[in-house]
Amino acid sequence: MIRFESPFYFALILVIPLLIYLQRRSRPALIYPSLKTLPFVKSIRIRLFFFRDLFFYLAVLTMITALAGPYTILGEEKDYSRGYMLQLVVDRSGSMGSFMDKKGESNRLDVVKSVLDDFINGNGSSLEGRGSDRIGLITFALYADTMAPLTVSHGIVTELLSTVSLAREEEDGTAIGDALALAVARLTAYQQKAGIDSSGSVIILLTDGQNNSGSVDPEEAAEMAARYGIKVYTIGFGGGYYRNAFGLIREIPPEYGIDEVTLQAIAETTGGAYFNAGDEKSLAAVYREIDRLEKVDTQELRSTEKKLYFEILLKLSLILLLAGGISRYLFLNLVEGEG
């Protein structure tokens, strides 16, 4: 079966009717200077007159098809690799802006982004990085958003992670259930497309609050994950500092404001685990613990050889253009010699 790498190029076909319309408008009303020169019987040259333009439009159509990248797969095999499908889910609500040091130089979100970068790419010592994993990134506040689809191109994930910012006032909230449901949907969609099972599918959800937005209950989302065999690790990340009404700097307890009961229930329902962290050091320790997960075999179908048709169609397009040029030359002086 023929497939196309860039089928959106077929939209260019809409240009052909426009070219035909413009060409007809630009033609003179009369081809012959006098009606007396019109032949009573059409010759073969006149009957084949339309081929002048036909070759050109066939060449355009062939070129568009070539740009769409037609190909056929000659063979497929299962690609075995070791690693997880990790869906990282990160809270970016306003409370993630709480300061993590007394000078106010970094906040919770800054710390999470730094630790996750080490978790994904390694830090040269305690973390080796998740080189063979497919990693995706979802952030949430009032709404849940997919920042990066599941991919082995970890540089893209960390680059997008670096752009994550705190939610603005109008989009502030903590939609834990929606975020978890979206992560499940992304994982299951990838599994179906790649033709693989759910083994090795993991969600790591981090929040500093409790569900107060969205339409999906967190425990319902957890049950959905459990049905698909997806394990969920939950992290309650609190702690930090605040300035009280008297201007004094006070420390925030690590568990303050976090719905630990719900996060524990999510982890237990899916066979994962719940962790609590109150600073960068303890958060890094949590991700090191998760990093020790045993690798599992995953597999997906991949094409072993493709037959591409671009070159063939390009040559055909050039032949049609040449044929059109020759026909235009032959019929340029259509009247001459006709009678």
C-alpha positions as a LaTeX table, in Angstrom:
\begin{tabular}{lrrr}
\hline
Residue & $x$ (\AA) & $y$ (\AA) & $z$ (\AA) \\
\hline
Met1 & 0.00 & 0.00 & 0.00 \\
Ile2 & 1.31 & 3.43 & $-0.96$ \\
Arg3 & 1.74 & 5.87 & 1.94 \\
Phe4 & 2.74 & 9.53 & 2.02 \\
Glu5 & 5.29 & 11.19 & 4.32 \\
Ser6 & 3.89 & 14.73 & 3.78 \\
Pro7 & 0.30 & 14.40 & 2.50 \\
Phe8 & $-0.47$ & 18.07 & 3.28 \\
Tyr9 & 1.27 & 18.97 & $-0.01$ \\
Phe10 & $-1.83$ & 17.70 & $-1.83$ \\
Ala11 & $-3.50$ & 20.96 & $-0.78$ \\
Leu12 & $-1.48$ & 22.56 & $-3.61$ \\
Ile13 & $-3.81$ & 20.83 & $-6.09$ \\
Leu14 & $-6.24$ & 23.67 & $-5.37$ \\
Val15 & $-3.85$ & 25.95 & $-7.28$ \\
Ile16 & $-4.50$ & 24.13 & $-10.59$ \\
Pro17 & $-8.11$ & 25.39 & $-11.09$ \\
Leu18 & $-6.86$ & 28.91 & $-10.34$ \\
Leu19 & $-4.14$ & 28.60 & $-13.00$ \\
Ile20 & $-6.70$ & 27.36 & $-15.54$ \\
Tyr21 & $-9.01$ & 30.27 & $-14.73$ \\
Leu22 & $-6.23$ & 32.85 & $-15.05$ \\
Gln23 & $-5.05$ & 31.32 & $-18.31$ \\
Arg24 & $-8.52$ & 31.43 & $-19.87$ \\
Arg25 & $-8.96$ & 35.07 & $-18.85$ \\
Ser26 & $-5.67$ & 36.03 & $-20.45$ \\
Arg27 & $-6.50$ & 34.48 & $-23.86$ \\
Pro28 & $-7.66$ & 36.79 & $-26.71$ \\
Ala29 & $-11.27$ & 36.58 & $-27.73$ \\
Leu30 & $-10.41$ & 35.53 & $-31.30$ \\
Ile31 & $-7.49$ & 33.37 & $-32.28$ \\
Tyr32 & $-7.86$ & 34.08 & $-35.99$ \\
Pro33 & $-7.59$ & 37.54 & $-37.53$ \\
Ser34 & $-10.44$ & 36.83 & $-39.92$ \\
Leu35 & $-13.33$ & 34.38 & $-40.04$ \\
Lys36 & $-12.39$ & 33.62 & $-43.65$ \\
Thr37 & $-9.28$ & 31.79 & $-42.48$ \\
Leu38 & $-11.26$ & 29.40 & $-40.28$ \\
Pro39 & $-11.12$ & 25.88 & $-41.70$ \\
Phe40 & $-14.40$ & 24.09 & $-42.36$ \\
Val41 & $-12.97$ & 20.80 & $-41.12$ \\
Lys42 & $-10.72$ & 20.60 & $-38.05$ \\
Ser43 & $-7.34$ & 19.06 & $-38.76$ \\
Ile44 & $-5.56$ & 16.64 & $-36.44$ \\
Arg45 & $-3.35$ & 19.50 & $-35.17$ \\
Ile46 & $-6.38$ & 21.48 & $-34.12$ \\
Arg47 & $-7.98$ & 18.48 & $-32.47$ \\
Leu48 & $-4.79$ & 17.90 & $-30.46$ \\
Phe49 & $-4.47$ & 21.57 & $-29.55$ \\
Phe50 & $-5.51$ & 20.95 & $-25.91$ \\
Phe51 & $-2.41$ & 18.80 & $-25.32$ \\
Arg52 & $-0.38$ & 22.02 & $-25.05$ \\
Asp53 & $-1.86$ & 22.72 & $-21.61$ \\
Leu54 & $-2.61$ & 19.13 & $-20.61$ \\
Phe55 & 1.10 & 18.25 & $-20.40$ \\
Phe56 & 1.76 & 21.27 & $-18.18$ \\
Tyr57 & $-1.02$ & 20.51 & $-15.69$ \\
Leu58 & $-0.10$ & 16.82 & $-15.55$ \\
Ala59 & 3.47 & 17.88 & $-14.77$ \\
Val60 & 2.25 & 20.13 & $-11.93$ \\
Leu61 & 0.08 & 17.33 & $-10.51$ \\
Thr62 & 2.99 & 14.87 & $-10.70$ \\
Met63 & 5.30 & 17.33 & $-8.95$ \\
Ile64 & 2.79 & 17.84 & $-6.13$ \\
Thr65 & 2.50 & 14.05 & $-5.69$ \\
Ala66 & 6.30 & 13.81 & $-5.55$ \\
Leu67 & 6.44 & 16.49 & $-2.82$ \\
Ala68 & 3.90 & 14.48 & $-0.78$ \\
Gly69 & 6.59 & 11.78 & $-0.48$ \\
Pro70 & 4.89 & 8.57 & $-1.67$ \\
Tyr71 & 6.47 & 5.34 & $-0.50$ \\
Thr72 & 5.73 & 1.70 & 0.18 \\
Ile73 & 7.08 & $-0.36$ & 3.08 \\
Leu74 & 8.90 & $-3.45$ & 1.90 \\
Gly75 & 9.25 & $-5.01$ & 5.33 \\
Glu76 & 8.68 & $-4.47$ & 9.05 \\
Glu77 & 10.24 & $-5.94$ & 12.15 \\
Lys78 & 9.81 & $-5.54$ & 15.88 \\
Asp79 & 12.38 & $-3.26$ & 17.46 \\
Tyr80 & 13.33 & $-4.39$ & 20.96 \\
Ser81 & 14.82 & $-1.90$ & 23.39 \\
Arg82 & 15.16 & $-1.58$ & 27.13 \\
Gly83 & 13.50 & 1.31 & 28.83 \\
Tyr84 & 10.33 & 2.88 & 30.10 \\
Met85 & 7.68 & 5.12 & 28.67 \\
Leu86 & 7.81 & 7.94 & 31.19 \\
Gln87 & 5.16 & 10.63 & 31.29 \\
Leu88 & 6.35 & 13.49 & 33.49 \\
Val89 & 3.51 & 15.58 & 34.95 \\
Val90 & 4.48 & 18.87 & 36.61 \\
Asp91 & 2.41 & 21.35 & 38.59 \\
Arg92 & 2.96 & 24.98 & 37.52 \\
Ser93 & 0.26 & 26.63 & 39.63 \\
Gly94 & 0.93 & 29.93 & 41.40 \\
Ser95 & 1.95 & 28.24 & 44.65 \\
Met96 & 4.90 & 26.67 & 42.82 \\
Gly97 & 6.36 & 30.18 & 42.98 \\
Ser98 & 7.03 & 29.83 & 46.72 \\
Phe99 & 10.65 & 30.65 & 47.51 \\
Met100 & 12.98 & 27.75 & 48.27 \\
Asp101 & 15.73 & 29.86 & 49.84 \\
Lys102 & 15.71 & 32.75 & 52.29 \\
Lys103 & 17.06 & 35.17 & 49.70 \\
Gly104 & 14.19 & 34.45 & 47.29 \\
Glu105 & 16.54 & 33.58 & 44.43 \\
Ser106 & 14.74 & 30.37 & 43.42 \\
Asn107 & 11.23 & 28.98 & 43.70 \\
Arg108 & 9.70 & 25.51 & 43.68 \\
Leu109 & 9.28 & 25.40 & 39.91 \\
Asp110 & 12.92 & 26.41 & 39.38 \\
Val111 & 14.05 & 23.56 & 41.62 \\
Val112 & 11.79 & 21.02 & 39.88 \\
Lys113 & 13.08 & 22.02 & 36.43 \\
Ser114 & 16.70 & 21.66 & 37.59 \\
Val115 & 16.16 & 18.25 & 39.21 \\
Leu116 & 14.16 & 16.93 & 36.24 \\
Asp117 & 16.91 & 18.00 & 33.84 \\
Asp118 & 19.37 & 15.87 & 35.85 \\
Phe119 & 16.87 & 13.01 & 36.01 \\
Ile120 & 16.45 & 12.98 & 32.22 \\
Asn121 & 20.02 & 13.66 & 31.11 \\
Gly122 & 22.07 & 12.57 & 34.12 \\
Asn123 & 24.31 & 14.62 & 36.37 \\
Gly124 & 27.57 & 12.73 & 35.98 \\
Ser125 & 27.40 & 11.13 & 39.42 \\
Ser126 & 24.24 & 9.87 & 41.12 \\
Leu127 & 22.02 & 9.97 & 38.03 \\
Glu128 & 22.97 & 8.34 & 34.73 \\
Gly129 & 20.05 & 9.74 & 32.75 \\
Arg130 & 17.17 & 7.93 & 31.06 \\
Gly131 & 18.86 & 7.36 & 27.72 \\
Ser132 & 16.65 & 4.54 & 26.41 \\
Asp133 & 13.31 & 5.84 & 27.73 \\
Arg134 & 10.59 & 7.55 & 25.76 \\
Ile135 & 9.77 & 10.64 & 27.77 \\
Gly136 & 6.84 & 13.05 & 27.53 \\
Leu137 & 6.02 & 16.22 & 29.49 \\
Ile138 & 2.64 & 17.50 & 30.71 \\
Thr139 & 2.17 & 20.62 & 32.84 \\
Phe140 & $-0.96$ & 21.73 & 34.64 \\
Ala141 & $-2.57$ & 24.53 & 36.60 \\
Leu142 & $-6.20$ & 25.39 & 35.90 \\
Tyr143 & $-5.84$ & 23.26 & 32.75 \\
Ala144 & $-3.55$ & 20.42 & 31.72 \\
Asp145 & $-1.33$ & 20.88 & 28.65 \\
Thr146 & 0.95 & 18.56 & 26.68 \\
Met147 & 4.33 & 20.25 & 26.42 \\
Ala148 & 6.20 & 17.38 & 24.76 \\
Pro149 & 4.89 & 14.11 & 23.32 \\
Leu150 & 6.61 & 10.83 & 24.18 \\
Thr151 & 9.99 & 10.86 & 22.46 \\
Val152 & 13.53 & 9.53 & 22.72 \\
Ser153 & 14.79 & 13.00 & 21.74 \\
His154 & 15.39 & 14.09 & 25.31 \\
Gly155 & 17.00 & 17.36 & 24.27 \\
Ile156 & 13.63 & 18.53 & 22.99 \\
Val157 & 11.95 & 17.60 & 26.28 \\
Thr158 & 14.48 & 19.45 & 28.45 \\
Glu159 & 14.41 & 22.47 & 26.14 \\
Leu160 & 10.62 & 22.68 & 26.46 \\
Leu161 & 10.90 & 22.04 & 30.21 \\
Ser162 & 13.11 & 25.11 & 30.51 \\
Thr163 & 10.33 & 27.27 & 29.04 \\
Val164 & 7.70 & 26.21 & 31.60 \\
Ser165 & 6.55 & 29.20 & 33.65 \\
Leu166 & 4.21 & 29.85 & 36.55 \\
Ala167 & 0.52 & 30.13 & 35.71 \\
Arg168 & $-0.91$ & 33.62 & 35.35 \\
Glu169 & $-3.65$ & 34.68 & 37.76 \\
Glu170 & $-6.46$ & 33.93 & 35.29 \\
Glu171 & $-5.20$ & 30.39 & 34.65 \\
Asp172 & $-4.22$ & 29.51 & 38.21 \\
Gly173 & $-5.53$ & 26.32 & 39.79 \\
Thr174 & $-4.53$ & 22.70 & 40.41 \\
Ala175 & $-6.23$ & 20.22 & 38.05 \\
Ile176 & $-4.53$ & 17.03 & 39.22 \\
Gly177 & $-7.27$ & 14.73 & 37.90 \\
Asp178 & $-7.27$ & 16.30 & 34.42 \\
Ala179 & $-3.47$ & 16.16 & 34.23 \\
Leu180 & $-3.38$ & 12.51 & 35.25 \\
Ala181 & $-6.15$ & 11.60 & 32.78 \\
Leu182 & $-4.30$ & 13.41 & 29.98 \\
Ala183 & $-1.10$ & 11.52 & 30.81 \\
Val184 & $-2.98$ & 8.21 & 30.63 \\
Ala185 & $-4.50$ & 9.20 & 27.29 \\
Arg186 & $-1.11$ & 10.13 & 25.84 \\
Leu187 & 0.47 & 6.85 & 26.95 \\
Thr188 & $-2.34$ & 4.63 & 25.69 \\
Ala189 & $-2.49$ & 6.48 & 22.35 \\
Tyr190 & 1.25 & 5.96 & 21.90 \\
Gln191 & 0.97 & 2.28 & 22.80 \\
Gln192 & $-1.79$ & 1.70 & 20.26 \\
Lys193 & 0.03 & 3.58 & 17.49 \\
Ala194 & 3.33 & 1.78 & 18.14 \\
Gly195 & 1.68 & $-1.62$ & 18.58 \\
Ile196 & 3.15 & $-2.24$ & 22.04 \\
Asp197 & 1.71 & $-3.29$ & 25.39 \\
Ser198 & 1.53 & $-1.24$ & 28.59 \\
Ser199 & 4.51 & $-2.83$ & 30.35 \\
Gly200 & 6.99 & $-0.17$ & 31.36 \\
Ser201 & 4.44 & 2.66 & 31.25 \\
Val202 & 4.99 & 5.06 & 34.15 \\
Ile203 & 3.61 & 8.43 & 35.17 \\
Ile204 & 5.54 & 10.62 & 37.62 \\
Leu205 & 3.20 & 13.31 & 38.93 \\
Leu206 & 4.49 & 16.21 & 41.02 \\
Thr207 & 2.33 & 18.78 & 42.80 \\
Asp208 & 2.52 & 21.11 & 45.79 \\
Gly209 & $-1.24$ & 21.34 & 46.36 \\
Gln210 & $-4.57$ & 19.63 & 46.11 \\
Asn211 & $-7.07$ & 19.13 & 43.32 \\
Asn212 & $-9.33$ & 22.18 & 43.03 \\
Ser213 & $-9.93$ & 22.47 & 39.27 \\
Gly214 & $-10.82$ & 20.39 & 36.24 \\
Ser215 & $-13.54$ & 17.88 & 35.47 \\
Val216 & $-11.84$ & 14.56 & 36.32 \\
Asp217 & $-11.55$ & 13.28 & 39.89 \\
Pro218 & $-7.92$ & 12.26 & 40.63 \\
Glu219 & $-8.90$ & 8.85 & 41.99 \\
Glu220 & $-11.04$ & 8.15 & 38.92 \\
Ala221 & $-8.05$ & 9.01 & 36.75 \\
Ala222 & $-5.95$ & 6.64 & 38.87 \\
Glu223 & $-8.42$ & 3.82 & 38.29 \\
Met224 & $-8.20$ & 4.53 & 34.57 \\
Ala225 & $-4.41$ & 4.25 & 34.74 \\
Ala226 & $-4.68$ & 0.99 & 36.69 \\
Arg227 & $-6.98$ & $-0.52$ & 34.03 \\
Tyr228 & $-4.30$ & 0.10 & 31.43 \\
Gly229 & $-1.51$ & $-1.24$ & 33.64 \\
Ile230 & 0.12 & 2.18 & 34.07 \\
Lys231 & 2.03 & 2.76 & 37.29 \\
Val232 & 1.83 & 6.22 & 38.87 \\
Tyr233 & 4.44 & 7.69 & 41.20 \\
Thr234 & 3.22 & 10.78 & 43.04 \\
Ile235 & 5.40 & 13.45 & 44.62 \\
Gly236 & 4.22 & 16.07 & 47.08 \\
Phe237 & 6.72 & 18.90 & 46.85 \\
Gly238 & 6.28 & 21.50 & 49.58 \\
Gly239 & 8.61 & 23.34 & 51.89 \\
Gly240 & 10.34 & 26.63 & 51.28 \\
Tyr241 & 9.99 & 30.02 & 52.94 \\
Tyr242 & 7.52 & 32.88 & 53.26 \\
Arg243 & 7.47 & 36.35 & 54.76 \\
Asn244 & 4.86 & 36.79 & 57.48 \\
Ala245 & 2.84 & 39.92 & 58.34 \\
Phe246 & 5.69 & 41.21 & 60.51 \\
Gly247 & 8.24 & 40.89 & 57.71 \\
Leu248 & 9.93 & 37.88 & 59.26 \\
Ile249 & 11.11 & 34.93 & 57.12 \\
Arg250 & 9.47 & 31.67 & 58.19 \\
Glu251 & 9.92 & 28.11 & 56.94 \\
Ile252 & 7.05 & 26.21 & 55.27 \\
Pro253 & 6.58 & 22.57 & 56.42 \\
Pro254 & 7.16 & 20.10 & 53.54 \\
Glu255 & 3.64 & 18.64 & 53.82 \\
Tyr256 & 1.84 & 21.99 & 54.15 \\
Gly257 & $-1.04$ & 22.42 & 51.64 \\
Ile258 & $-0.51$ & 19.02 & 50.02 \\
Asp259 & $-3.33$ & 16.48 & 49.77 \\
Glu260 & $-1.19$ & 13.53 & 50.77 \\
Val261 & $-4.21$ & 11.24 & 51.23 \\
Thr262 & $-5.21$ & 11.58 & 47.58 \\
Leu263 & $-1.65$ & 11.29 & 46.30 \\
Gln264 & $-1.13$ & 8.13 & 48.35 \\
Ala265 & $-4.42$ & 6.69 & 47.06 \\
Ile266 & $-3.37$ & 7.35 & 43.43 \\
Ala267 & $-0.05$ & 5.59 & 43.98 \\
Glu268 & $-1.61$ & 2.61 & 45.77 \\
Thr269 & $-4.33$ & 2.16 & 43.13 \\
Thr270 & $-1.77$ & 1.93 & 40.34 \\
Gly271 & 0.97 & 0.03 & 42.14 \\
Gly272 & 3.27 & 3.02 & 42.40 \\
Ala273 & 4.52 & 4.91 & 45.46 \\
Tyr274 & 4.09 & 8.30 & 47.11 \\
Phe275 & 7.02 & 10.53 & 48.08 \\
Asn276 & 7.24 & 13.80 & 49.96 \\
Ala277 & 10.03 & 16.33 & 49.47 \\
Gly278 & 10.67 & 19.71 & 51.05 \\
Asp279 & 13.82 & 20.98 & 49.34 \\
Glu280 & 16.05 & 20.41 & 46.33 \\
Lys281 & 18.16 & 17.77 & 48.04 \\
Ser282 & 15.21 & 15.62 & 49.12 \\
Leu283 & 13.51 & 16.05 & 45.74 \\
Ala284 & 16.65 & 14.86 & 43.98 \\
Ala285 & 16.67 & 11.85 & 46.30 \\
Val286 & 13.09 & 11.03 & 45.26 \\
Tyr287 & 13.99 & 11.04 & 41.58 \\
Arg288 & 17.08 & 8.95 & 42.30 \\
Glu289 & 14.82 & 6.39 & 43.96 \\
Ile290 & 12.51 & 6.31 & 40.95 \\
Asp291 & 15.55 & 6.16 & 38.67 \\
Arg292 & 16.43 & 2.80 & 40.19 \\
Leu293 & 13.41 & 1.28 & 38.48 \\
Glu294 & 14.37 & $-1.95$ & 36.76 \\
Lys295 & 14.44 & $-1.65$ & 32.98 \\
Val296 & 11.89 & $-3.68$ & 31.04 \\
Asp297 & 11.73 & $-4.90$ & 27.45 \\
Thr298 & 9.53 & $-2.85$ & 25.14 \\
Gln299 & 8.89 & $-3.43$ & 21.48 \\
Glu300 & 7.34 & $-1.65$ & 18.56 \\
Leu301 & 7.01 & $-2.18$ & 14.81 \\
Arg302 & 9.38 & $-0.23$ & 12.61 \\
Ser303 & 9.92 & $-0.31$ & 8.87 \\
Thr304 & 13.11 & $-2.06$ & 7.75 \\
Glu305 & 13.11 & $-0.81$ & 4.16 \\
Lys306 & 11.13 & 1.73 & 2.17 \\
Lys307 & 10.71 & 2.20 & $-1.56$ \\
Leu308 & 10.56 & 5.91 & $-2.35$ \\
Tyr309 & 8.88 & 7.26 & $-5.48$ \\
Phe310 & 10.04 & 10.88 & $-5.35$ \\
Glu311 & 12.81 & 10.50 & $-7.96$ \\
Ile312 & 10.58 & 8.59 & $-10.39$ \\
Leu313 & 7.80 & 11.17 & $-10.16$ \\
Leu314 & 10.28 & 14.04 & $-10.49$ \\
Lys315 & 11.65 & 12.57 & $-13.73$ \\
Leu316 & 8.12 & 12.00 & $-15.01$ \\
Ser317 & 7.25 & 15.62 & $-14.22$ \\
Leu318 & 10.26 & 16.86 & $-16.20$ \\
Ile319 & 9.33 & 14.63 & $-19.15$ \\
Leu320 & 5.80 & 16.05 & $-19.13$ \\
Leu321 & 7.14 & 19.61 & $-19.02$ \\
Leu322 & 9.42 & 18.82 & $-21.97$ \\
Ala323 & 6.52 & 17.28 & $-23.90$ \\
Gly324 & 4.43 & 20.34 & $-23.16$ \\
Gly325 & 7.20 & 22.63 & $-24.40$ \\
Ile326 & 7.58 & 20.68 & $-27.63$ \\
Ser327 & 3.82 & 20.71 & $-28.23$ \\
Arg328 & 3.69 & 24.48 & $-27.64$ \\
Tyr329 & 6.46 & 24.96 & $-30.21$ \\
Leu330 & 4.72 & 22.77 & $-32.79$ \\
Phe331 & 1.36 & 24.48 & $-32.35$ \\
Leu332 & 2.69 & 28.01 & $-31.91$ \\
Asn333 & 1.76 & 29.04 & $-35.45$ \\
Leu334 & $-1.41$ & 27.00 & $-35.56$ \\
Val335 & $-2.91$ & 28.77 & $-38.55$ \\
Glu336 & 0.09 & 28.45 & $-40.81$ \\
Gly337 & $-0.37$ & 25.70 & $-43.33$ \\
Glu338 & $-3.93$ & 24.90 & $-42.26$ \\
Gly339 & $-6.63$ & 24.89 & $-44.87$ \\
\hline
\end{tabular}
